[in-house]
Amino acid sequence: MNTSTSQQLFEKAQNYIPGGVNSPVRAFRAVGGSPLFIKSAKGPYIYDEDGNEYIELINSWGPMILGHAHELIQKAVSDAIQHSFSFGAPTRKEVEMAELIVSMVPSIEKVRMVNSGTEATMSAIRVARGYTGRDKIIKFEGCYHGHGDSFLIAAGSGAVTFGTPDSPGVTKGVANDTLTAPYNDLEAVQQLVDVNKGQVAALILEPVVGNMGCVLPKEGFLQGLRRICDEEGIVLILDEVMTGFRLSKGGAQGRFGITPDLTTLGKIIGGGMPVGAYGGKAEIMNCVSPAGPVYQAGTLSGNPIAMAAGYTMLTYLSEHPEVYTQLENSGSKLANGFRASMEKLGLNYTLNQIGSMYTLFFTPNAVTDFPSAKSSDLPLFGKYFHAMLNRGIYMGPSQFEAMFLSTALTDAHLDRIIAANEEALVEITR
């Protein structure tokens, strides 16, 4: 496989861009080699600058739930562009988008559009602090909520990949206000709350983690957090940037029957365009300026191109519940195929999967939290990544990432992925 053009571009990029990339995980540092520079994508396929074709399992880290360059979303973007790119003023589509989100997610009574998942989580924390008059927050080891200062404490995803979960530039004061608990450990959360009585404004988590790999909540964990937050007057924030509208029409909260006070959204609600949102109880959201005193603003928030793409995407998902049936079937088929191959080969790695999200962890241990995720054999994952890439399967270049399926994947594509997985496992373990 020729990747010379990508290699040349990466060499050039390092002269002008820190590390040669605009987001750390893209650098392939965790798996070795040089990153591929992507030229185009369509449906289940992605194409690099050297013309290589791959079935891809990243889907822009989640938003391409219908596959790349879906015709309806392309048309929506094309039509919106005819009216200019940005106004910095209210538009009809913003109202329609907000109404649609509120109709699809029962816990959201009001919603504010922003430009990224990071912006959504940063804003939600500020609102929770303003609403409660408290300073501290609780987050979980291995959960990643963007690169806001408050969240880069025992963070997951890219920070874990490089072994530096605490980023320079985050002040001690910020760190002191961020309390960290092990994921899936209710007792540890209760202890934190007890020690910091009356000081905790918010508890934020990914209901299904996607940033230390795909990790599911234990039975009763989310409900236990809801109880603790109710008892202590803490704002429960579910970060559904990845899971929102992917695990069900109502996101992970709909799937697990949990009602948060605030929800952060991104990825799918932009249909691939840069976008984010946070929303929840009207009483809390009415604290946001100009309705209330908590300031948050953005010139490009609710920009017409992103709203057009996102409204089209969410409308399609709302009107086509069979999307979720297909994604469930695809996820189950892939998981069953992977497990059958591992049994055939006498391997005992851990596969976590729910709906259209999954991660194959190179560890025999059950992966339920950050320490168990870190027990994975990272060099072996790097070999697996390249073995899959050489077979035309493009995955996230880190053990600590969830993979995402789309409706563009047919049974034939899934069969090819399953076969490639078995061949790759044979290659790296024999």
N, C-alpha and C positions, 0 to 999 in steps of 0.2 A: 504494500500500500504506500503510494507516494504521498508524502505530506510536506514536500519541500517548500511550497508557497507559504503554508502556515508557519513553518520554522523561520522563514525569512521575515515574515510579518512580526513574529514574536521578537526576534532580534531587534528589529527596528522600533517596535513599541516600547522596549525597555529603555530606549534613549529619551522618551518623551512622557511615559506614563509610569508611575511608581509600580515596580514589579512587572510592568508590561501589560497589566490588566486593570480593569476598572471595578473589579470585585474580587477579593482574594482567592476564593475557591477555584476560580477559573484558571489559575496559574499552573495547575497540575502538580504542585509541589508535593502533595500527599501521595501521589501515585507515580511520580517520576515522568520524565519526558517533557515535551513542549505541548502547549494547548493547541487545539484545532481552532482555526478561525473560520467562522460559519458565514456562508454566503447567502443561503436561502433555505426555506423549509416549506413543505406542503404535506398536509395530512399526517401520516405517521413517520415521514421521512425528513431528514435534515441533510444538507449538503455543505461540504467544506470548500475552501478556496481552491483546492486541488481537484475538485470534482468527485470526491468520494461520497457515496451514499450510505446513510446509516438509518436503521430503525432506532428511534430515540425514546428514552425513558425519563427525560428531564421535563420536557414540555414547558420550557422557560420557568422551571421550578414551580409548576403547578397550573398556571392560568389556561393553558391550551387544552382544556378538558374535551373539546370537540376536535382536537388535532390542529395542526398549523394552517394558517391562512384559510379559515373556513369561509365559504362564499358569502354567507349572510353577514358576517362581521366585516369582511372586506368591503361589501357594498355599503354598509352603514358608515364606515370610516370615509369611504370615497364620497358619499353624499354629504357628510358633515363638512368635509374639507372645502366644498364649494362655497360655504358661507364664512370662510376664514378660519383661522386656527385657534384663536384665543381672544376673549373679550375683556376679561377681568371684571365682568358684570354678570348679573343673574341671567339664566337661560331657562326656557321651558323644560329642556331635557333634564336639568338638575332636579326639578320638582318631580318629574315622572320617575326618575331614577330613585329618589328618596322614597317615594310612595311604593315603588315596587319592592325595594329592600324591606321596608316595614311590613309589607303584606306577606313576604316570604319567611321572615324571621320573627316569631312571636315575641321574643324578649326585647326587640328593638321598637321603641315608640317614636324616637326621633333620631336622626342620623346626620352627621357632618362629613362631607366629602373632603379628602385631603389627597396628597400626591404619591404616597408610598405607605407600605406597611409600617416602616419605622416611624414615619410621621404620625400614623394612627396610634401606635402604642405610646409614643412620647406624650401625645395629646391626652390620651385616656388617663394616663397616670396623673397628669397635671390637673385634670378635671376632678379626679377622685380625691386628690389632696385638697383642692379648693372646696369641694363639697363637704368633706369630713372635717377640715381644719386640722388634719394630722399630717405628719411628714414621712413616715416610714412605709415601705412597701415590702411584700414578700414575693420572691420569685423562686423558681426551682432550678436546681443544678441540671445543666444540659438543655434547658429550654432557651431558645434564642428569640428575642423580640426586636431585632434590629440593632443598630449601632448607637442608640441613645446611651448617654453616660450611665443612667440608672440600671441599664440592662447588661453592661459588660462586666458583670461580677459573676464568676463561675459560668460564663456563657458557653453555648454549644456551637455547632456548625463550624464556620471558618476559624473561629478562635480556638476551638479544640484541635482542629486539624494542625495548627501550627504550635500547639502546646503552650499557648499564652492566653489563657482564659480571662486574665485581668489585664486590660489594655492600659498602657501608659497614656497619660492625658486625662484619666478619670481621677477626680480629686478624692481625698480621704473623706471629705464631708459627704460627698455623694455615696461613696461606698458604705459609710456608716449608716446611711438611711436605707440601704438595700439589704434586706435579710434573705438568706438563701436556705432553702430546705431541700432534702432529697425528694425527687419525684416518687409518687406512689407511697409516701410515708406520712400518714395522717397524724401520727403521734408526734413526729418532729414539728409539724406545723402547729399543733396545739401548744407544744412547749414554747415555740417562738412567740406565739400570741400571748401566752401567759407571762413570759418574761418582759414583753413589751406592751403591757396592758394599756389600752387606750391610746396607743401611739401609731397603730398600723392603719393607714388610709386604704390600702388596696392590696389584694392578692391577685397576681396575674400568672397565667399558665397557658401553654398549648394543651387543649383537652386531649388531643392525640399528638404526641410530639413528632415533629418532622426534622428536627435539627440536631439530634444526636442519633440519627437514623429513626426509623418508624418505631415508636414505643407507645403501647396502648395503656390506658388507665386501668388499674385493677378494679374489680367489681366493688362498687361502693365508694371509691376514692373521690370522684367528682361530687357525689351527694354529700360525703363527709365534709368536703371543703365548703359546700353551700351552707351546711349546718353551722360550721365554725364562724363563717362570715356573718350569718344572721345573728348569732349569739353575741358577736363582738362589734357589730356595726361597721364591718369592713366591706368595701366595695369589691365584689368578685368580678374580675375581668377575664373573659375567655379570649385568647388570641387565636382567632380563626382565620388569620391571613392565609394559611395553607388549606385548612379543612373546610372553611366556609364555602358552601354550595358545591363542595366536592364529595364529602362523605354522605350527604343527603341534601335535599332541597333546603332544609333548615340547618345544614352544617352538622358539626359534631354534637352541638347542644341538642339538636332535634333527634339525632341518632341515640344519644345516651339519656335523654330526658332530663336535662339539667338547664336551669334558667339563670343566666348570669345577670349582673346589674349593668355591665357594659360589655360590648363585643367589639373587637377590632377586625377589620376586613381588608382584603387586598386581592392580588392575583386575579382570580376569576372575574371579579366585578369590573375589571377593565378590559376583559376580553383580550389581554395581551398588551394593552396600553398602560403607561404608568398611572397608577391610581391606588388609593387607599380610602378607608372610611372608619369612623368609630361611631357607635350609637348605643342606645339603651333606654333606661327609664327616663321618661320626660322630666321628672323631678331633678335628675342629675344633669341631663343634657341642657336644661334651661339655665344652668350655671355658666354655659359657654357664651362668650361675647358674640353678638351685641345683646343677647337676651339676659346675660348675667355678667359677673365680674371676671371670670376666668378667660384670659386673652388667648386666642389662637386665630391665625389668619393665614392666607396664602393666595397670591395672585393667580396661580394656575389651578387652584382647587376647583373641582367640578368643571374642568375645561371641556369644551364641547366635543372634542374628538374622543376623549376617553369616555365621556358620558354616552356618546352614540354607540361605541363599541360595547361598553358594559351593559347598557340597557338591552341591546340586541341579544347579548349572551344570556343574561338573566331571564329575559322573556322566553327564550328558547328552552332553557332549563325548566322554567315554571310550566311551560305548555307541553313538555315532552318528558314525563316521568320515566319513560322507558330508557332514558339515558342512564339512570341510576341502576336499573336492572342489568343493562349491558355492562356497566362498569363493575358491578358486583360479580357477574359471571366471568368477566375477563380476569379480575383479581383472583378469584377462586381457581380458575383454570391454571393461571401462571403459578400460584402457590402450590397447587397439587402437583404440577409438573416438576417444579423445583424439588419438592420433598421426595417425589418418586425417584428422581435422579440421585439425590443424596443417599437414599436408602439402598439403591442399586449399587452405588459406589462405596458403601460402608462409611459415609461421612456423617458427622453429627454437628453440623453448623446450625445456627438458629435463624429461622425465617419469621419475621414479624410482618403481618399483612392485615389490612382492614380495607375493604372496598378496593379503591384504585390506588392505594398507597402501600408500599412495601419496602423492606430492607433485608438483605441477606447479610447477617453478621457472621464473621469468621471466628466464632467462639462456640463451644459446646454449652455454655451457660445460658440460661434463660435471661433475656435482656428486658429488664423492667425499670431500669433507672440508669443514671449516668455512669456509676462505677461498673456496672455489668456491661454497658455498651463499650467502655474503654478496655474491657478484657479481650476485645477482638484482636486478631492477628493483623495488624495494619500492613506490614510488608506483603502478606499473602493477598490481602485485598488489592494492593497495587498490581500484583501479577494478574489477578482475576480481571481487574478493570481493563488492562491492556489485552488480555486474551479475548475478552468480549468485544473490545473495540476492533481488534483484527478480524473478528467475525461479523463486523458490520452492525454491532449493537452499541449505541452511544448512551452511556450512563453518567450519573453524577460522579466527578472525580474525587470522592471522599467516602470513607466508610460511614461517616457521620451525617449522611443525608438520606432522606426518603426518596424513592423513585415514584414517578407518577405515570399512570396509564391514561390513555385517551380513548374516546369512542372511535377514533380513526383506525385503531388496531383491530384487525380481523382475526378469526381463528387461525388463518394461515400465518399471520405475523406472530401470534402468540406461540404457535408451534415452532417457528423459527427461533424465537427467543429462548424457548425451553431447550431446544436442541443445542443452541449455542452455549447455553449455561452448562449443560452436561459436558460438552466438549471442552469448555474452558476449565471446569473442575478437574477433568481427567488430566489436562495439560499441566495444571499447577500443583497437583498432588501426587503425580506419578514420577 
